Amino acid sequence: MVDRLEGGSLDKRKGKAVVVFSGGQDSTTCLFWALQRYEEVEAVTFRYGQRHALELECAASIAAELGVRHHVLDMSLLGQLAPSSLTRSDVAVAEAAEEGGLPNTFVPGRNLLFLSFAAVLAQGVGAKTIVTGVCETDFSGYPDCRNVFIQSLNVSLNLAMDETFVIETPLMWLDKEQTWELADRLGAFEFVRERTLTCYNGIPADGCGECPACKLRRAGLDKYMARRGAKEAARG
């Protein structure tokens, strides 16, 4: 069985990867994952009218520190079209989805458009791999984070562009505890904890502690820290 949490022990593959990058916990972990696997890595961030411009600054800062070429694409039309608490400052982030509905943090079409434009960019820079941090295990009910969607879009992009892209999803079957473990194995645990922005209220690192994103991140962190501490104690 392949270890879903394998770190950087593999030889780098030839070729180039483009990482869909927001500067958050998941995409930053994926960026470190890609840097240990591909000869060349570039990152792409989308300006789509997100709630906090600090997300863009955080992504740019991380990419610069890691020496990764960073593209920022204007997708502001998505923010105009998609009603969501992440694109409307006057819409409060709901703690949970209404019964039978999607969370109001869901941005319709976001991953569809982001991955499609990432593929166009990838073709232009000579990359065959697109890396994204979507996850079906802790996916908050977002339909465009499911594996079946990624597989379907991968086929569609290759048909539409006559290409052989591979969309890699290192976190697809990991929960947040395992995502923290992966960051640790990649030697990026403290970096991810201190430098990323996951909080829906725009507070870096451990965030506000109250929004759904912070609670999910913190619960995974606490579980991983407890397990890591127990292992260290057992080793004596």
FENBELCOR-V625714 format. One record per residue. N is the residue number from 1. RES is the residue in three letters. SS is DSSP state (a for helix, b for strand, c for the rest). OMEGA is omega in whole degrees, 0 to 359 (* if undefined). Layout:
# FENBELCOR-V625714
n:N res:RES ss:SS omega:OMEGA
n:N res:RES ss:SS omega:OMEGA
This chain:
# FENBELCOR-V625714
n:1 res:MET ss:c omega:179
n:2 res:VAL ss:c omega:179
n:3 res:ASP ss:c omega:181
n:4 res:ARG ss:c omega:184
n:5 res:LEU ss:c omega:182
n:6 res:GLU ss:c omega:184
n:7 res:GLY ss:c omega:188
n:8 res:GLY ss:c omega:184
n:9 res:SER ss:c omega:182
n:10 res:LEU ss:c omega:172
n:11 res:ASP ss:c omega:179
n:12 res:LYS ss:c omega:175
n:13 res:ARG ss:b omega:175
n:14 res:LYS ss:b omega:176
n:15 res:GLY ss:b omega:187
n:16 res:LYS ss:b omega:177
n:17 res:ALA ss:b omega:172
n:18 res:VAL ss:b omega:181
n:19 res:VAL ss:b omega:173
n:20 res:VAL ss:b omega:198
n:21 res:PHE ss:c omega:179
n:22 res:SER ss:c omega:186
n:23 res:GLY ss:c omega:178
n:24 res:GLY ss:c omega:182
n:25 res:GLN ss:a omega:187
n:26 res:ASP ss:a omega:184
n:27 res:SER ss:a omega:177
n:28 res:THR ss:a omega:174
n:29 res:THR ss:a omega:178
n:30 res:CYS ss:a omega:178
n:31 res:LEU ss:a omega:176
n:32 res:PHE ss:a omega:179
n:33 res:TRP ss:a omega:181
n:34 res:ALA ss:a omega:181
n:35 res:LEU ss:a omega:178
n:36 res:GLN ss:c omega:185
n:37 res:ARG ss:c omega:185
n:38 res:TYR ss:b omega:181
n:39 res:GLU ss:b omega:180
n:40 res:GLU ss:b omega:179
n:41 res:VAL ss:b omega:172
n:42 res:GLU ss:b omega:182
n:43 res:ALA ss:b omega:177
n:44 res:VAL ss:b omega:179
n:45 res:THR ss:b omega:183
n:46 res:PHE ss:b omega:173
n:47 res:ARG ss:b omega:186
n:48 res:TYR ss:c omega:181
n:49 res:GLY ss:c omega:181
n:50 res:GLN ss:c omega:188
n:51 res:ARG ss:c omega:185
n:52 res:HIS ss:c omega:178
n:53 res:ALA ss:c omega:179
n:54 res:LEU ss:a omega:177
n:55 res:GLU ss:a omega:180
n:56 res:LEU ss:a omega:179
n:57 res:GLU ss:a omega:180
n:58 res:CYS ss:a omega:180
n:59 res:ALA ss:a omega:181
n:60 res:ALA ss:a omega:181
n:61 res:SER ss:a omega:180
n:62 res:ILE ss:a omega:180
n:63 res:ALA ss:a omega:180
n:64 res:ALA ss:a omega:181
n:65 res:GLU ss:a omega:181
n:66 res:LEU ss:a omega:178
n:67 res:GLY ss:c omega:183
n:68 res:VAL ss:c omega:175
n:69 res:ARG ss:b omega:190
n:70 res:HIS ss:b omega:177
n:71 res:HIS ss:b omega:174
n:72 res:VAL ss:b omega:182
n:73 res:LEU ss:b omega:180
n:74 res:ASP ss:b omega:177
n:75 res:MET ss:c omega:185
n:76 res:SER ss:a omega:178
n:77 res:LEU ss:a omega:179
n:78 res:LEU ss:a omega:179
n:79 res:GLY ss:a omega:179
n:80 res:GLN ss:a omega:185
n:81 res:LEU ss:a omega:192
n:82 res:ALA ss:c omega:177
n:83 res:PRO ss:c omega:183
n:84 res:SER ss:c omega:177
n:85 res:SER ss:c omega:178
n:86 res:LEU ss:c omega:178
n:87 res:THR ss:c omega:180
n:88 res:ARG ss:c omega:182
n:89 res:SER ss:c omega:181
n:90 res:ASP ss:c omega:178
n:91 res:VAL ss:c omega:181
n:92 res:ALA ss:c omega:177
n:93 res:VAL ss:c omega:181
n:94 res:ALA ss:c omega:179
n:95 res:GLU ss:c omega:182
n:96 res:ALA ss:c omega:178
n:97 res:ALA ss:c omega:173
n:98 res:GLU ss:c omega:184
n:99 res:GLU ss:c omega:179
n:100 res:GLY ss:c omega:182
n:101 res:GLY ss:c omega:179
n:102 res:LEU ss:c omega:175
n:103 res:PRO ss:c omega:182
n:104 res:ASN ss:c omega:171
n:105 res:THR ss:c omega:178
n:106 res:PHE ss:c omega:177
n:107 res:VAL ss:c omega:184
n:108 res:PRO ss:c omega:176
n:109 res:GLY ss:c omega:187
n:110 res:ARG ss:a omega:182
n:111 res:ASN ss:a omega:176
n:112 res:LEU ss:a omega:181
n:113 res:LEU ss:a omega:182
n:114 res:PHE ss:a omega:182
n:115 res:LEU ss:a omega:178
n:116 res:SER ss:a omega:179
n:117 res:PHE ss:a omega:175
n:118 res:ALA ss:a omega:178
n:119 res:ALA ss:a omega:177
n:120 res:VAL ss:a omega:177
n:121 res:LEU ss:a omega:181
n:122 res:ALA ss:a omega:179
n:123 res:GLN ss:a omega:182
n:124 res:GLY ss:a omega:182
n:125 res:VAL ss:a omega:176
n:126 res:GLY ss:c omega:178
n:127 res:ALA ss:c omega:178
n:128 res:LYS ss:c omega:183
n:129 res:THR ss:b omega:176
n:130 res:ILE ss:b omega:183
n:131 res:VAL ss:b omega:179
n:132 res:THR ss:c omega:184
n:133 res:GLY ss:c omega:179
n:134 res:VAL ss:c omega:187
n:135 res:CYS ss:c omega:179
n:136 res:GLU ss:c omega:182
n:137 res:THR ss:c omega:178
n:138 res:ASP ss:c omega:190
n:139 res:PHE ss:c omega:174
n:140 res:SER ss:c omega:179
n:141 res:GLY ss:c omega:180
n:142 res:TYR ss:c omega:182
n:143 res:PRO ss:a omega:182
n:144 res:ASP ss:a omega:172
n:145 res:CYS ss:a omega:183
n:146 res:ARG ss:c omega:181
n:147 res:ASN ss:a omega:181
n:148 res:VAL ss:a omega:177
n:149 res:PHE ss:a omega:181
n:150 res:ILE ss:a omega:180
n:151 res:GLN ss:a omega:180
n:152 res:SER ss:a omega:181
n:153 res:LEU ss:a omega:178
n:154 res:ASN ss:a omega:177
n:155 res:VAL ss:a omega:182
n:156 res:SER ss:a omega:179
n:157 res:LEU ss:a omega:180
n:158 res:ASN ss:a omega:177
n:159 res:LEU ss:a omega:184
n:160 res:ALA ss:a omega:186
n:161 res:MET ss:a omega:181
n:162 res:ASP ss:c omega:183
n:163 res:GLU ss:c omega:177
n:164 res:THR ss:c omega:178
n:165 res:PHE ss:c omega:169
n:166 res:VAL ss:b omega:175
n:167 res:ILE ss:b omega:180
n:168 res:GLU ss:b omega:181
n:169 res:THR ss:c omega:186
n:170 res:PRO ss:c omega:185
n:171 res:LEU ss:c omega:190
n:172 res:MET ss:c omega:186
n:173 res:TRP ss:c omega:179
n:174 res:LEU ss:c omega:170
n:175 res:ASP ss:c omega:185
n:176 res:LYS ss:a omega:177
n:177 res:GLU ss:a omega:180
n:178 res:GLN ss:a omega:177
n:179 res:THR ss:a omega:174
n:180 res:TRP ss:a omega:179
n:181 res:GLU ss:a omega:178
n:182 res:LEU ss:a omega:178
n:183 res:ALA ss:a omega:179
n:184 res:ASP ss:a omega:179
n:185 res:ARG ss:a omega:179
n:186 res:LEU ss:c omega:181
n:187 res:GLY ss:c omega:186
n:188 res:ALA ss:c omega:187
n:189 res:PHE ss:a omega:183
n:190 res:GLU ss:a omega:178
n:191 res:PHE ss:a omega:181
n:192 res:VAL ss:a omega:182
n:193 res:ARG ss:a omega:188
n:194 res:GLU ss:a omega:191
n:195 res:ARG ss:a omega:187
n:196 res:THR ss:c omega:178
n:197 res:LEU ss:c omega:179
n:198 res:THR ss:c omega:188
n:199 res:CYS ss:c omega:177
n:200 res:TYR ss:c omega:178
n:201 res:ASN ss:c omega:172
n:202 res:GLY ss:c omega:180
n:203 res:ILE ss:c omega:183
n:204 res:PRO ss:c omega:176
n:205 res:ALA ss:c omega:184
n:206 res:ASP ss:c omega:171
n:207 res:GLY ss:c omega:183
n:208 res:CYS ss:c omega:181
n:209 res:GLY ss:c omega:186
n:210 res:GLU ss:c omega:182
n:211 res:CYS ss:c omega:182
n:212 res:PRO ss:a omega:181
n:213 res:ALA ss:a omega:180
n:214 res:CYS ss:a omega:181
n:215 res:LYS ss:a omega:179
n:216 res:LEU ss:a omega:179
n:217 res:ARG ss:a omega:183
n:218 res:ARG ss:a omega:180
n:219 res:ALA ss:a omega:178
n:220 res:GLY ss:a omega:179
n:221 res:LEU ss:a omega:181
n:222 res:ASP ss:a omega:179
n:223 res:LYS ss:a omega:182
n:224 res:TYR ss:a omega:180
n:225 res:MET ss:a omega:178
n:226 res:ALA ss:a omega:181
n:227 res:ARG ss:a omega:179
n:228 res:ARG ss:a omega:178
n:229 res:GLY ss:a omega:179
n:230 res:ALA ss:a omega:179
n:231 res:LYS ss:a omega:181
n:232 res:GLU ss:a omega:179
n:233 res:ALA ss:a omega:180
n:234 res:ALA ss:a omega:179
n:235 res:ARG ss:a omega:175
n:236 res:GLY ss:c omega:*
